[in-house]
Amino acid sequence: MKGGWNAAVLAAKAAGTAAFFILFKICNRMSDNLVINMNKFTIKSGGTRVSLRIRKAVALSVAVAMLAGLCGVPYASANNAAAKAEAEHSASGNTASSDSESKDGAAAKGSINKAQAEKLLRQYINIPSDYKVQSSSSTTVKKQRGSVPVWSMDFIKTVNGKRLGTIYASLDANSGQLLSFESYNDQTGAKPVYPLKVNRDAAQKLAANFISEVAKDYVSQVKFNSEEGDSLLPPLSGEVRHELRYDRIVNGIPYLDNSIQLSIDSEGHVLRFRLDWDDTIVFPASVKPITEGEAAASIRKHAVPELFYFIPQSGQKKEPALYYDVQPVVIHAETGEQLPGNGYVMRNRQEASKEPLSAEPLAKPPVPGSLTQTDAEEAVVKAFALPEEYKLQNASFNEYTDEADKTGARWSLEWAAMKDGKESGFAYASVDGRTGAITEFYTYKNGKRGEAAEGGITLGQAVERAIGAVKQLLPWQTHEIYLQKPAEDQYKDRKPEEIGSYYITFVRKIHGATVIFDHISVGINAVTGSVENFSAYVSDYKYPEQAPETVDHKLVLDRFMDYYNMKLTYRLFSEYSLNGQPIPVEKYQTLLAAGIASSEEISQQSKVELVYQLTPKPRPENVLLDAVTGEWRSSETGDPAGLEIPKARDAEGHWAEESLGLMVAYKALDLVDGKVRPNEAITRGELIKMLVLARSGGRQYGFDAFSLASTASFKDVQAGSAYFAYVESALQQNLIDVGDGSFNPNAKVSRDEMAELIVRALGYNSLANNDHIFKANFKDGKDIQNTGQAAIVVGLRIMSLTDGKFLPKKQVTRAEASIAFFRYLQKRAELQEAPLRM
């Protein structure tokens, strides 16, 4: 998912709309059964439909078109009549409170009626009487053999017209078994306790008790999965949801596709329950698997390390670095042979061609200059042969700084075609204001655009036209651009008007390594063969002239065998056929999602296999494997990282062991030779880093790194400093000020200084400056510069006195600082102000 997310973020920035992120989340979670329609921006995934009313959302159109490629799902253009009708139906449909039925128009049959279902649901999860049923639906859920009827209901609580709570719940309409529920309450004034009132171990006990109450028949068939949902990092606030999973166990072996999942908050409330189970599956009676050692050898044999360039989003160096990736391998547990993988990988789902579009660049890069509006308009009209009836409606010019910290400029142009006083067509383009390169193009026309090719065009013809478009628009880049071969089965036996658009994507490679933050895509109308969408983001970073020397594959595989857990598990593998012809799972899902075929028309043969597969281990942060050094690095910052939280050898048994461990876990305090050095004086840089991390929930950056000024605010904390981001963030949050322009990151910190910093973080510094309102009987009060701040931290028991003295000039040790900030986290939760209700 690394590449998909990175490219999607860039597309979202280009689109400039939050709606893209909604689409991406749907794609990420439900891409197995997803269709995107661009007429009304309707996204349909299984039984879920989201309709977005967006007028002339051209930037979103481009982003969604690209998103379809990232997700590997069909993309329906405006010429797809069936998709258009579906979109219009969805856009006009009333999704407010109502009772709904299954897709065949009749309520799913079951032995439990609606009234009985409501009564059972209220009993199962103790739904209060002031929660009223807002909507209910009767549907069927397909199993491996047959289907089961299901009742689903939404309960809401309203006070004075304001919704204060929602509970969604469903149950089996035959057995009455609770299948799921999820609750939300408006608890704006809640103050989560810190440290947690209910930790993960306690939440597990609550979960086990809850399962025994609502699903007692399943208790003996499940086992707690200690790794799934586990966060190795200790929490920094009381706002925690424990995610717990119990896997189905068959013959002592987990079947991971069936499970019970729960979410429990730090107060001990069960917020979500879900039972995923299929009793119709028949498992093999007995299977003799190969040993784990043999399985590991087979996995290493079949695993393929891949090189890619990536830029950590919050890293100090805005330049690509070379990393290795190894996709998890699935092998047959009896034979050791490789099997098709589970699920889908966003990055490189489609196989890239072995050769680039050309051995050498087809042209020299354009010379940067200053592009006029007329130049930009003429370039687009010529490249895409816009008809004469398209008249320019809007043009805008903006300058910006990109992720490579280079200034750029962009022309955004919009055309419209009018007929009988109504808009009959539309086109949008984005043109680089320096080079004249067209980076985005999108067009639609009500009805057919141009003359239809006889019988439409084939996928092969669409690919050739897409390649031609890339060669025409990016001729200086063709030696680094590779076609991603589209899946032919996705379009097989479908008419051009059913296909709508062929969506062809390309990747950029440098020395064989995929540049995953670059993207190129072309949409070809399946009826006319015209280019109706073009999107290209090709970054302007410097790459080495020669391929860097990388670590050998044996070391790479060693690292990834540490990264993954190897598990022996069952999996359900299905094969599909339509009209007697085998079809891949992707086509099966496409046909269902597009409504071209029903599940009854497609035959399915399923078998349960025992496999060894790799699953990622819990880890404190997301990591990437440096291809040059073989070290793990944070995917967020690019800094050295590990798969486990480091332990300080000299903190064990120390009076500040817990708080020191907390700071080490979040890298607020560094280790040298495995030691945290608790009695050493803490520095200003370390203290600021600690505070910024505490305020940002532990993220290595508590802000958007791109929003920082390119020049440092302090002359002694430049952009290359390890403290640069934290100091700049603290300045933005008004925790520190510029002063004389020096920060002195290595200077020692006094108790007086730390008191002021903590009070600023609590938001009480202005109050503290009125120190006359505080009663501060310090024996050494005359020596304290920040008397009000000292009074507050002592009064809140964040800092303590020694024989009645505050000792303002005493240097703070690393252990003392960690204790103070642990107490700060606790008091921050206690002092949270609830909003005033009128």
Backbone hydrogen bonds, N-H to C=O, Kabsch-Sander energy under -0.5 kcal/mol:
donor,donor_aa,acceptor,acceptor_aa,energy
5,W,1,M,-2.4
6,N,2,K,-2.2
7,A,3,G,-2.6
8,A,4,G,-2.4
9,V,5,W,-2.5
10,L,6,N,-1.7
11,A,7,A,-2.4
12,A,8,A,-2.7
13,K,9,V,-2.3
14,A,10,L,-2.0
15,A,11,A,-2.6
16,G,12,A,-2.6
17,T,12,A,-0.8
20,F,17,T,-0.9
21,F,18,A,-0.8
22,I,18,A,-1.1
23,L,19,A,-2.1
24,F,20,F,-2.8
25,K,21,F,-2.3
26,I,22,I,-2.0
27,C,23,L,-2.8
28,N,24,F,-3.2
29,R,25,K,-2.2
30,M,26,I,-2.6
31,S,27,C,-1.1
33,N,30,M,-1.9
34,L,31,S,-0.7
35,V,44,K,-2.3
36,I,74,P,-1.3
37,N,42,T,-2.6
38,M,76,A,-2.2
42,T,37,N,-1.3
43,I,41,F,-0.5
43,I,50,V,-2.4
44,K,35,V,-2.4
44,K,42,T,-0.5
45,S,43,I,-0.5
45,S,48,T,-3.2
46,G,33,N,-1.0
48,T,45,S,-2.8
50,V,43,I,-2.5
52,L,40,K,-0.6
52,L,41,F,-1.4
52,L,50,V,-0.5
53,R,51,S,-0.5
54,I,52,L,-1.1
56,K,54,I,-0.6
57,A,54,I,-0.5
58,V,56,K,-2.3
61,S,57,A,-2.1
62,V,58,V,-2.3
63,A,59,A,-2.1
64,V,60,L,-3.2
65,A,61,S,-2.6
66,M,62,V,-2.1
67,L,63,A,-2.5
68,A,64,V,-2.6
69,G,65,A,-1.2
70,L,66,M,-2.3
71,C,67,L,-2.8
72,G,68,A,-1.3
73,V,68,A,-2.3
76,A,36,I,-2.4
76,A,74,P,-0.5
77,S,75,Y,-0.6
80,N,77,S,-1.7
81,A,79,N,-1.2
84,K,80,N,-2.5
85,A,81,A,-2.5
86,E,82,A,-2.1
87,A,83,A,-2.6
88,E,84,K,-2.7
89,H,85,A,-2.3
90,S,86,E,-2.3
91,A,87,A,-2.9
92,S,88,E,-1.9
93,G,89,H,-1.0
95,T,93,G,-0.7
100,S,136,S,-2.5
102,S,106,A,-0.7
105,G,102,S,-2.2
112,I,173,A,-2.2
113,N,111,S,-0.5
117,A,113,N,-2.5
118,E,114,K,-2.5
119,K,115,A,-2.1
120,L,116,Q,-2.5
121,L,117,A,-2.5
122,R,118,E,-2.3
123,Q,119,K,-1.8
124,Y,120,L,-2.9
125,I,121,L,-1.9
126,N,122,R,-0.5
127,I,122,R,-1.1
131,Y,128,P,-1.6
132,K,130,D,-0.7
132,K,156,I,-2.8
134,Q,154,D,-3.4
135,S,154,D,-1.1
136,S,98,S,-1.1
137,S,152,S,-2.5
138,S,100,S,-1.4
139,T,137,S,-0.5
139,T,150,V,-2.4
141,V,148,V,-2.8
143,K,146,G,-2.9
146,G,144,Q,-0.5
148,V,141,V,-2.2
150,V,139,T,-3.3
151,W,171,L,-2.4
152,S,137,S,-2.5
153,M,169,A,-3.0
154,D,135,S,-2.6
155,F,153,M,-0.5
155,F,167,I,-3.3
156,I,132,K,-2.8
157,K,165,G,-2.5
159,V,162,K,-2.5
162,K,159,V,-1.9
164,L,157,K,-3.0
164,L,162,K,-0.5
165,G,157,K,-1.3
166,T,184,Y,-2.7
167,I,155,F,-2.8
168,Y,182,E,-3.0
169,A,153,M,-2.5
170,S,180,S,-2.4
171,L,151,W,-2.3
172,D,177,Q,-2.5
173,A,149,P,-2.6
176,G,172,D,-2.1
178,L,214,V,-0.6
179,L,170,S,-2.6
180,S,170,S,-1.6
181,F,273,F,-2.4
182,E,168,Y,-2.5
183,S,271,L,-2.4
184,Y,166,T,-2.7
186,D,164,L,-3.0
187,Q,185,N,-1.2
190,A,187,Q,-1.8
198,V,266,S,-1.4
203,A,199,N,-2.5
204,Q,200,R,-2.1
205,K,201,D,-1.5
206,L,202,A,-2.0
207,A,203,A,-2.5
208,A,204,Q,-2.4
209,N,205,K,-2.0
210,F,206,L,-2.3
211,I,207,A,-2.6
212,S,208,A,-1.9
213,E,209,N,-1.0
213,E,210,F,-0.6
214,V,210,F,-2.4
215,A,211,I,-2.8
218,Y,215,A,-2.0
219,V,216,K,-0.9
221,Q,218,Y,-1.6
222,V,219,V,-1.0
223,K,247,D,-2.0
225,N,245,R,-2.9
226,S,224,F,-0.9
230,D,227,E,-1.8
232,L,230,D,-0.7
240,V,238,G,-1.9
242,H,240,V,-0.5
242,H,264,I,-3.5
243,E,229,G,-0.6
243,E,241,R,-0.6
244,L,242,H,-0.6
244,L,262,L,-2.9
246,Y,260,I,-2.8
247,D,223,K,-2.4
248,R,255,Y,-0.8
248,R,258,N,-2.2
249,I,221,Q,-3.0
250,V,253,I,-3.2
253,I,250,V,-2.1
255,Y,248,R,-3.1
256,L,254,P,-0.6
256,L,570,Y,-0.6
258,N,255,Y,-1.6
259,S,276,D,-1.7
260,I,246,Y,-2.4
261,Q,274,R,-2.5
262,L,244,L,-2.5
263,S,272,R,-1.8
264,I,242,H,-2.1
265,D,269,H,-2.2
266,S,240,V,-1.2
268,G,265,D,-1.9
271,L,263,S,-2.9
271,L,269,H,-0.7
272,R,263,S,-1.4
273,F,181,F,-2.7
274,R,261,Q,-2.1
275,L,179,L,-3.4
276,D,259,S,-2.7
276,D,274,R,-0.6
277,W,275,L,-0.7
281,I,278,D,-0.9
283,F,281,I,-0.6
290,I,333,A,-3.2
295,A,291,T,-2.4
296,A,292,E,-2.8
297,A,293,G,-2.0
298,S,294,E,-2.1
299,I,295,A,-2.5
300,R,296,A,-2.3
301,K,297,A,-1.6
302,H,298,S,-1.8
303,A,299,I,-2.2
306,E,325,D,-3.1
308,F,323,Y,-2.2
309,Y,514,T,-2.9
310,F,321,A,-2.1
313,Q,635,S,-0.7
314,S,636,E,-2.7
315,G,312,P,-1.2
318,K,316,Q,-0.7
319,E,317,K,-1.7
321,A,310,F,-2.2
323,Y,308,F,-2.9
324,Y,625,L,-2.5
325,D,306,E,-2.2
327,Q,304,V,-0.5
330,V,339,L,-0.6
331,I,612,Y,-2.4
332,H,337,E,-3.2
333,A,610,L,-2.7
336,G,332,H,-2.3
339,L,330,V,-3.1
346,M,344,Y,-0.5
349,R,346,M,-0.8
353,S,483,L,-3.0
357,L,478,T,-1.0
357,L,481,I,-2.1
358,S,478,T,-1.1
362,L,475,P,-2.5
363,A,475,P,-0.7
369,G,434,R,-2.1
371,L,433,G,-2.3
376,A,372,T,-2.2
377,E,373,Q,-2.7
378,E,374,T,-2.6
379,A,375,D,-2.0
380,V,376,A,-1.7
381,V,377,E,-2.4
382,K,378,E,-2.2
383,A,379,A,-2.2
384,F,380,V,-2.5
385,A,381,V,-0.8
386,L,381,V,-0.9
390,Y,387,P,-1.7
391,K,389,E,-0.7
391,K,416,A,-2.6
393,Q,414,E,-3.5
394,N,414,E,-1.5
396,S,412,S,-2.2
398,N,410,R,-2.1
400,Y,408,G,-2.3
402,D,406,K,-2.8
405,D,402,D,-2.2
408,G,400,Y,-3.2
410,R,398,N,-2.4
411,W,431,V,-3.2
412,S,396,S,-2.8
413,L,411,W,-0.5
413,L,429,A,-2.8
414,E,394,N,-2.4
415,W,427,A,-2.8
416,A,391,K,-2.1
417,A,425,G,-2.1
419,K,422,K,-3.1
422,K,419,K,-1.8
424,S,417,A,-3.3
425,G,417,A,-1.4
426,F,444,Y,-2.8
427,A,415,W,-1.9
428,Y,442,Y,-3.0
429,A,413,L,-2.1
430,S,440,E,-2.2
431,V,411,W,-2.8
432,D,437,A,-3.2
433,G,409,A,-2.5
436,G,432,D,-1.8
439,T,430,S,-2.5
439,T,437,A,-0.6
440,E,430,S,-1.5
441,F,534,F,-2.6
442,Y,428,Y,-2.5
443,T,532,E,-2.0
444,Y,426,F,-2.5
446,N,424,S,-2.9
447,G,445,K,-0.5
450,G,448,K,-0.8
453,A,527,V,-1.9
456,G,453,A,-2.9
457,I,526,A,-2.2
462,A,458,T,-2.3
463,V,459,L,-2.5
464,E,460,G,-2.1
465,R,461,Q,-2.2
466,A,462,A,-2.3
467,I,463,V,-2.7
468,G,464,E,-2.4
469,A,465,R,-2.0
470,V,466,A,-2.1
471,K,467,I,-2.6
472,Q,468,G,-2.0
473,L,469,A,-2.4
474,L,470,V,-2.9
477,Q,474,L,-1.8
478,T,475,P,-0.6
480,E,477,Q,-2.2
481,I,478,T,-0.9
482,Y,507,V,-3.3
484,Q,505,T,-2.5
485,K,351,E,-2.7
485,K,483,L,-0.7
488,E,486,P,-0.6
490,Q,487,A,-1.0
491,Y,488,E,-1.7
492,K,488,E,-0.9
494,R,491,Y,-1.4
498,E,495,K,-1.0
499,I,495,K,-2.2
500,G,496,P,-2.8
501,S,75,Y,-0.6
501,S,499,I,-2.1
502,Y,524,I,-3.1
503,Y,501,S,-0.5
504,I,502,Y,-0.7
504,I,522,V,-3.0
505,T,484,Q,-0.5
506,F,520,I,-2.6
507,V,482,Y,-2.7
509,K,480,E,-2.6
510,I,513,A,-2.7
511,H,509,K,-0.5
513,A,510,I,-2.1
514,T,307,L,-1.8
515,V,508,R,-3.3
516,I,309,Y,-1.3
516,I,514,T,-1.1
518,D,515,V,-1.5
519,H,537,Y,-2.0
520,I,506,F,-1.1
521,S,535,S,-2.7
522,V,504,I,-3.0
523,G,533,N,-3.0
524,I,502,Y,-2.7
524,I,522,V,-0.5
525,N,530,S,-2.8
526,A,500,G,-2.0
529,G,525,N,-2.1
532,E,523,G,-2.4
532,E,530,S,-0.7
533,N,523,G,-1.3
534,F,441,F,-2.7
535,S,521,S,-2.5
536,A,439,T,-2.9
537,Y,519,H,-3.3
538,V,536,A,-0.5
539,S,537,Y,-0.6
551,V,627,A,-2.5
556,V,552,D,-1.7
557,L,553,H,-2.8
558,D,554,K,-2.2
559,R,555,L,-2.5
560,F,556,V,-2.2
561,M,557,L,-2.1
562,D,558,D,-1.1
563,Y,559,R,-1.3
564,Y,560,F,-2.1
565,N,615,T,-3.4
567,K,565,N,-0.6
567,K,613,Q,-3.1
569,T,567,K,-0.6
569,T,611,V,-2.9
570,Y,254,P,-1.9
571,R,609,E,-2.1
573,F,571,R,-0.6
573,F,607,K,-3.1
574,S,572,L,-0.5
575,E,605,Q,-2.9
576,Y,583,I,-0.9
577,S,603,S,-2.0
578,L,581,Q,-2.7
579,N,601,E,-0.6
581,Q,578,L,-1.8
583,I,576,Y,-2.8
588,Y,584,P,-2.1
589,Q,585,V,-2.5
590,T,586,E,-2.1
591,L,587,K,-3.0
592,L,588,Y,-2.0
593,A,589,Q,-2.7
594,A,590,T,-2.5
595,G,591,L,-0.6
595,G,592,L,-0.9
596,I,591,L,-1.6
597,A,591,L,-1.4
601,E,598,S,-0.8
602,I,598,S,-0.9
603,S,577,S,-2.0
603,S,601,E,-0.6
605,Q,575,E,-2.9
606,S,604,Q,-0.5
607,K,573,F,-2.5
609,E,571,R,-2.9
609,E,607,K,-0.5
611,V,569,T,-3.2
611,V,609,E,-0.6
612,Y,331,I,-2.3
613,Q,567,K,-2.4
613,Q,611,V,-0.5
614,L,329,V,-0.6
615,T,565,N,-2.4
617,K,563,Y,-2.4
624,L,633,R,-2.6
625,L,324,Y,-0.9
626,D,624,L,-0.7
626,D,631,E,-3.2
627,A,322,L,-2.3
628,V,322,L,-0.5
630,G,626,D,-2.2
633,R,624,L,-2.9
634,S,639,D,-3.0
635,S,622,N,-2.4
638,G,634,S,-2.1
641,A,632,W,-2.4
649,R,647,K,-0.6
649,R,674,G,-3.0
651,A,648,A,-1.4
652,E,648,A,-0.6
654,H,651,A,-2.1
657,E,654,H,-1.9
660,L,656,A,-2.7
661,G,657,E,-2.5
662,L,658,E,-1.8
663,M,659,S,-2.0
664,V,660,L,-2.5
665,A,661,G,-2.4
666,Y,662,L,-1.4
667,K,664,V,-1.5
668,A,663,M,-2.5
669,L,663,M,-1.2
672,V,675,K,-2.4
675,K,672,V,-1.3
680,E,677,R,-1.6
682,I,812,V,-2.9
684,R,747,A,-2.0
685,G,745,P,-2.8
687,L,683,T,-2.3
688,I,684,R,-2.4
689,K,685,G,-2.3
690,M,686,E,-2.4
691,L,687,L,-2.2
692,V,688,I,-2.7
693,L,689,K,-2.3
694,A,690,M,-2.1
695,R,691,L,-2.3
696,S,692,V,-1.3
697,G,694,A,-0.8
698,G,693,L,-2.7
699,R,696,S,-1.0
705,A,703,F,-0.7
707,S,704,D,-1.9
708,L,705,A,-1.3
715,K,741,G,-2.5
717,V,714,F,-1.3
721,S,718,Q,-2.3
724,F,721,S,-1.1
727,V,723,Y,-2.8
728,E,724,F,-2.6
729,S,725,A,-2.1
730,A,726,Y,-2.5
731,L,727,V,-2.1
732,Q,728,E,-2.2
733,Q,729,S,-2.1
734,N,731,L,-1.3
735,L,730,A,-2.9
736,I,730,A,-0.9
741,G,738,V,-2.2
747,A,744,N,-1.6
749,V,682,I,-1.3
751,R,810,K,-1.6
752,D,808,P,-2.4
754,M,750,S,-2.3
755,A,751,R,-2.2
756,E,752,D,-1.6
757,L,753,E,-2.1
758,I,754,M,-2.5
759,V,755,A,-2.2
760,R,756,E,-2.4
761,A,757,L,-2.1
762,L,758,I,-1.8
763,G,759,V,-0.9
763,G,760,R,-0.8
764,Y,759,V,-2.2
768,A,764,Y,-2.5
769,N,765,N,-1.6
770,N,767,L,-1.4
771,D,769,N,-1.3
773,I,770,N,-2.0
774,F,771,D,-1.4
776,A,774,F,-0.9
777,N,775,K,-0.6
778,F,776,A,-1.5
779,K,804,G,-2.4
781,G,778,F,-1.6
783,D,780,D,-1.9
784,I,781,G,-1.4
785,Q,783,D,-0.5
787,T,785,Q,-0.8
790,A,786,N,-2.4
791,A,787,T,-2.4
792,I,788,G,-1.9
793,V,789,Q,-2.4
794,V,790,A,-2.0
795,G,791,A,-2.5
796,L,792,I,-2.3
797,R,794,V,-1.2
798,I,793,V,-2.6
799,M,793,V,-1.8
802,T,805,K,-2.6
805,K,802,T,-1.6
810,K,807,L,-1.2
812,V,749,V,-2.7
814,R,680,E,-2.4
815,A,678,P,-2.4
817,A,813,T,-2.5
818,S,814,R,-2.0
819,I,815,A,-2.1
820,A,816,E,-2.3
821,F,817,A,-2.3
822,F,818,S,-1.9
823,R,819,I,-2.3
824,Y,820,A,-2.0
825,L,821,F,-2.1
826,Q,822,F,-1.5
827,K,823,R,-2.8
828,R,824,Y,-2.6
829,A,825,L,-1.4
830,E,826,Q,-1.7
831,L,827,K,-2.5
832,Q,829,A,-0.9
838,M,836,L,-0.5
